[in-house]
Structure formats: structure tokens, C-alpha cells
Amino acid sequence: MTLVPPHGGQLKPLLVEEEARAEEKARASSLPKIFLSSRETSDLIMMAMGAFSPLSGFMNHDDYQRVVKEMRLSNGLLWPIPITLAVTQEEADRLPLNSEAALVDRETQEIMGLLRVEDKFTYDKRREARLVFRSEDEAHPGVAKIYAQPEVYLGGQVKALSEGPYPQLYGSYYARPAETRQIFAEKGWRTVAAFQTRNPMHRSHEYCTKIALEVSDGLFIHPLVGKLKADDIPAEVRMKCYEVLLDKYYPRDRVVLKVYPMEMRYGGPREAVLHAIFRQNFGCSHLIIGRDHAGVGNYYGPFDAQKIFDEIDENDLQIKPLKIDWTFWCYKCDGMASLKTCPHTNEDRVLISGTKLREMLARGEKPPKEFSRPEVVEILLDYYRHKSK
């Protein structure tokens, strides 16, 4: 019984061993500083834990160009989204090639790592936005972040010196790929379906994950706890929702709940492929892809994130998509159903969008039990009551 191999063949966590960290931090404190955006910090932590294996740092020119254009690293390995570090021209001029710099989180001022500067290059922001996000519209949150960046990318290997506040904040819910692989192996699982989420889980999410449980050895619920849009529900509230759901509605011996620290890019199809790659690193054989995976607004078709997997050579990824159609409660079916199984009309179905749900909760209205479990609704109503005060 073996799990799928990591992407590229082996895990490459970049976090320096604990006993060497203090010495490296002391050395870093005397080096030139590069201040990281929240997204760059979260990408560095993903590299630190080994989730972005086989990357060894921020992308150089050749990797960047090929990833943007073809979704491949310069060595041909599938990679859908550039992992980059942006600085001003002035900062770039102060950093000679082959020099080292300290990577400092802009918000917390913590030294997060070291960069060996191996490449410096300018880039076309609109081209990156158009090819990666399929949009040049600055109203798209991912596009807006590209446009707000400085104009030079630095490429080079990194040594990570911290995983930020996440291990302390989330305790045993924080797990690195090597650790989840050990958990799955100890459970004797070979097929593991991952569920990506940035929202509290409602009945449709529950239904998707239970379809996955029917055809897999185990389920890996893996919520993102990095930075989200302002109107998204905070991680600590969502964690309470996941806990109560697992406690009351799932077989606990067949589900693992862990968090990961990435920041959402809202990149739709390409982000779905990135979600698959790092879930393969965590040891998963399948990724559940439902409606509008990693989407935002109307920038992507509801199933574009499923279609992109049809364009990828089957040898490029060991992990496979578990494609699930639009799901809902149907009053005539008297249960959960999907467009593939339900013959009835929208009038017979409970269809509530994320926006509509937030509006209902903000007004103190309870969504119907057919949409969300009552225990989850109570947690969310309590959050919105406190928020309004």
C-alpha cells in the first residue's frame, strides 16, 4: 500500500533545521532586507513546509516565462502559477547577483528566510494577468495584486527560517506534507481525496465530500487559512464550523482535518491545478473539483476548473480530479442531488450563493436546514451578531 509520489519525485521542504535557525537568523539580521507582501510570505511558508515541492525558491526568468506561457517549469515539469518575489528597480540595483538578502515579512517584521539572488528581471504585468488569470481587469483580486507589485522580479534559492504564526495558532491542525503522508500511511490509506475550502462547509460541500468518501480510503479536509478577501469568513470561525460538522456528521476514523497557510489568488482553473499539485505533495490521490473551484465573480465558467484537467497530459500529474457537478437539496428528490442525478427544476431546489448566504446571515436570517446544518448556522449567526456590534 503506497501513496502517490510527491510532484517531481521527492519532497523538498526548505525550512532550515531548528538547531541551525537561530544562527541563520542572526546572520540574516546583518544582511540587506527585502520586505515581503503577505502573498510572498505565504508562498515562502508553502516552500518551507515542502508543499511547493520541487521548487527551491522564487522563480528565475526562464521558469517564470515558461510557467506563464505554458504552465511548465524550464525543465518541463507541470507548474501552473508563477511563484515570484517583486522589488523596485532601486532595490534590485542594490542587490548584486550571488549576494544574499534577508526576507522580512512586511506586516510582522519577522525575518522569514534568506534569498540568494540568482536572477533579476522585469516582466509584463498585463501579460501575466491575461495568461494566468484570463483577465486584465483590476477588479479581479489576483490581477489587482500583480498591478500593485513593484516592477522587478528576483529569482533565487531560499532558506526558510520561519513558518510564521501558523504552527502556534493552529496547533495539531497545522501539518506539513511529510506529516500528512505519515498519517495516511499509518491509517493504511492508499487513495485519499482532498477537499479544498475557504468557506464554512454547507450541505453541498458535505455531499461532495461524502461522494468522495464512498470511493476513497479516506478524506482530507484541507482549508486555507492564509489571507482572503475582506468579506470572506475568518479562519477561526470556519474552524469551529468544520469541527462541529466532523463531530456530528462524519466517520472520524476516515477523515483528517488539517490547515495550510497559502493566500488565495482566486485564479480559477490554474489555481485548481496548483491546488492539485500541492495536495499530491501532501499524499492525496484525488482532488475534489466542484463548481467554480478557486473562482471569483464571473471571471470563469462554473466548470472551467474541471476542464483544465482535460488539457493536461495524464503523466503530468499523479493526483486526479474528482469532478462533481453542481449539487443542492431537491425537495422533489427529498434529498441531496446534483445536475447529473436530479430531473427537476430550479424551483424545486435550494440554491443559495455565497453572497446571498452572507447577506442572510448579516440580517440574522437562518438559511434553511436543507442548505446548511443547524449547528454550523448557529456558529455563523453568532459571528455575524458580534460583527454587527
N, C-alpha and C positions, 0 to 999 in steps of 0.2 A: 504494500500500500504506500504509494508515494504521491506527494503533492506536485503540482505543476512547478517547473523550474522558474527562478526569477527571470525577468526580462533581460536578455543579453547573457544569461547563463549563471551569473552569481550576484549575490547581494553585495553592495558597496556602501556600507554606512560610512559617513565622513566625520563622525564625531570622534574627536581625539580621546584616547583612553583617560579615565578620570584622574589617574595619578599624574599625568603629564599636563593636565588642563591649566592648573594654577600657574605653572611655569610659562606656558604658552600665552596665557592672558597677560602676565607681567611683561613679556616680550612685546606683545601686541600694543600695550599701552604707550610704548615709545615710538610706534610707527605712525605714518600718515593715516588719517581716518577717512573712511568712506561711510557716509550715513545712508542707511538702507531705508527704503519705503517699507510699509507694512507687508506688501506683497513680496518684496525681495527677501525680507526677513523670514516670511513663511516658507518661501521656496528653499532658503538655506536650511531651515529646520527639516524640511522634507528630505533634503540631501543628507543632512546629519543622521537621520534615523534609518536611511537606506531605502526610503520609499521611492526616490527618484533614480534608483539603480538602473542603468550603469553610469549615470552622469558622475563626473568627478569635480564639477564646478560649474561656473557660469559660462555660457556658450561663447566660443570663439566665432570669428567671421564665417568660416566655412560651414560649421554646424548650423549657425543661425540662418544663413541664406538657404541652405538645403531644407531645413525644417520648415521655414516659412513657405517655400515654394512647393516642396514635395512631401512634407511630413516624414522626413528621414534625416538622421544624423549623417555626417560626411562619410561614415563607414557603412552606410546603407541600412542601419537599424531603424525600425519604425519609431518615430517620436513626433507628436502632433503639434506641440506648442513650444515656442522658444522660451528658455529659462535664462533670463538676461539680467544684467546689472547696469543701470544707466547713471552716468555722471555728466557734469558740464564739461565743455571743452577745456575750460581753465583747470578743472580738477584733473582731467586726463593728461594735460600738459605737464602737470606737477608729478606725475607718476611714471617713471621710466619703465620700459619693458624689463621684465625679470625682477622688478622690485617687489617688495611685499607691502601690503596695507592692511590695517585693521578694519574689520567690518562691524559697524556700530549701529544698533537699532535706533532710529531717529526718535522714536517716542520714549523709550525707556533709558536710552543712553548706555545700554549694556553692550559690552564687546561680545559679538556673536561668533566671530570667526576671523580667519586670516585668508587673504587672497594673494596669490602670486600672479602678478599682472603679465599675461602672456600675449594679449592682443588688445588693440584699441581700434574701434571703427565706428563711423557714422552709419545711419540707417534711415530708411524712408518710412516715416510713421504711418502715412496713409496706405502704403503698400502692405505693411504688416497688418494693419487693421483690416484691410479689404480681404487679404488672403486667409488670415487666422480667424477673424470674427465674421467674415462675409458681410461686413458693413463698414462704412466710413463715418457713420452718424455718431456725433459726440454724445448723443443722449444714451447710447449704449454704454453701460458702466465699464466694460472691459476696454472699449475703444477710448473712452474718456481718460483712462489711466495711461494709455500709450501716449496720447496727445499731451498729457501733463508732465511726462518724463523729460529729463534733460536729453541732449542730442547725441551723446557718445555712449556706446556700449563697451564695457570692459569684459574681456574673456580671460579665464584662467582657473587653475585648480584652487580649491578651497580646503581649509581645515576648519571644521566646525568646533566651536568651543562651548556652545550652549544650545539647549532646546527651549529657551525662553521659560515662561511661567507654566507651560502645559503639564509637565510631569507632576508638579506640585498641585496645580489646580484640579487635575482630573484623576490623580492617584492611579488606582489599578485600571481605570478606564483608558489610560494612555498606554499604548503598546506599539512597539516597533515591529517591522516585518519579521525579523528573526524570532521575536517572541510569539507573534500570532501563528507562525509556522509551527513552532513547538507545541502550542496549544492544540492546533488542528491535528498534528501528528499523534499527540497523546490521546486524543479522542478517537483516533482511528479513522478520521475523515480523509477521504481522497477527493471527493467532489464537494466544493464549498461555493455557495452562491453569495456574492456580496451585494448589499443594498446601500446605495449612495443616498444620503439625505441631508438637506439643510433646513428642513421644516419639521414641525411635530408630525408624527405619523397619524393619518386618518384611516378610515376603513379601506379605502382603495389601496393605500400603501400596504396595509396589513394583508389584504387579499393577494397582492403581487408577491409578497414575501412568503406567504403560505403556499402559493403555487410552486415557488422555488423549493420550499421545504419538502414538497411531495416528490421532487425529482432529484434532490441532492442529499448528501450525507449530513450537511449542516448549513446553517445560515449565519452570515457575518453582517450584522447591522453596524454600519460604519459612518456615523455622522461627522460632518465637517464642523470644526469649532474655531476656525480662523475667521478673519473679518468678512462680514456680509454687508448687504445694503442696509440703509438706515431703518427700513420698515420690516426687515426680517426679525424673527423672534429670537431673543438671545439664547446662547448655548445652555446656560444653567437652567432655564425654563424648559427647553427641549429635553434636556437630560431627565428631568422629573417625568416628563411625558413618556419617554422611552422606558424608563424603569417600571412605571405602573403598568404599561402595556405588556412588557415581558413577564411581569409578576403574575398578571391575571389571565393572559390570553395566549401564551406561547409555552411549548415544552422547553423548560430551561436547559435541559441537557443537550438540546440540539441547536441552541442559539448562542452566539458570542457577540457581546456589545463592546466595541472599543471606539475611541475617537481619533481623529487626525487633524493636524494643525494648518492645513492649507487654506489659502484665501480663495474664495470663488472668483473666477474670471467671467462667468456667465457666457462661456464660449460655445455652448450648444454642441454640435457634432464633434468638433475637435477636442473639446474638453471631455466629452464622453470617452474618447479614445485614451486620453490621459488618465481618466478615472480607471479604465480597464488595465492599463499598463501597471499603475502602482498597486491595484488590487491583486494582479498576478504576483507582484513582489511580496505582498502580504500572504500569499499562499492560496489565493482563490482560483477556482477553475472556471467560474462564471460570474458575470456582472449583470444584474437585473437592469434592463433598459426599458423604461415605460414611456409614457407620453411626455414630450417636452423636456427631456433629460438635459440638465445644465443650461436650460434656456432662460431667456428674459424677454419680456414684452412680446412683440410679434416678429422678431428678427429671424426666427427659424420655424420651419414647418413642424407640426406636432411630432412627426416621426423621423425627422432628419437625422437625429442621433442614432436611430436604428439603421437607417440606410447606409450611413458611412461605413459600417462594418462589412457591408456587401462589397465595398470598393477596395477592401484591404485583402491582400494575399493571405490565405489561411495559414501559411507558415510564418507570417509576421508576428502573430500573437498566439500564445498557448491558451490564454483565457478566452472564453467565448461569450458572446452576448446572449442573454436570456430575454428575448424580445416579448414584451407583454403589451397587449392592446389597451386602449382606454377602458378603465374599469370603474364601476359605480354600483350603487344599490338600485335594483329594479323592483318596483312594487308588484308588477305582474309576475316576475320570476320568483318573487318573495325571497330575495337573497342577493348576494354579490354576484355580479356578472361582468362580461366585457362585450365589446362590439362583435367579437368573434362568436359569442355564445348566446347573446340576447337578441330575440327577434322584434323587440318592442320599440317604442318611440321615445324621444327625449322627454315627453310629457310624463312618462311612466318612471323616469329615473331621477335620482337625487344627484344633481350636478352643481357643485359649488366650487368656484375658482378660489385660488389662494387669496386674491384681492377681496373677493366677496366675503370669504371667511373672516379675514382681518376686520372688515367693516362691521360684520355681525357681532364679533367679539368686542369690538370697541364700543358698540352700542349696548353691550351687556346682554345680547340675544344669544340663546343657546342654539347651536346648529342641531339638526335632528340626529337622534341616536344612530340612524342608518348611515349618517355621514361620518360621525366620529364617536368613539367610545365615551360614555359619560364621565369616566374618571379623568380622561385627557381634557375634555371640555372644561371641567372644574378647575384644573390647573391653569388653563389658558384664560378663563374668565377672571380668575384671581389675579393673574399677571396684568390683564388689561385694566382691572379695577384700580390696582396700585399705580399703574402707569398714568391713568387719568387724574389721579390725585396729585 
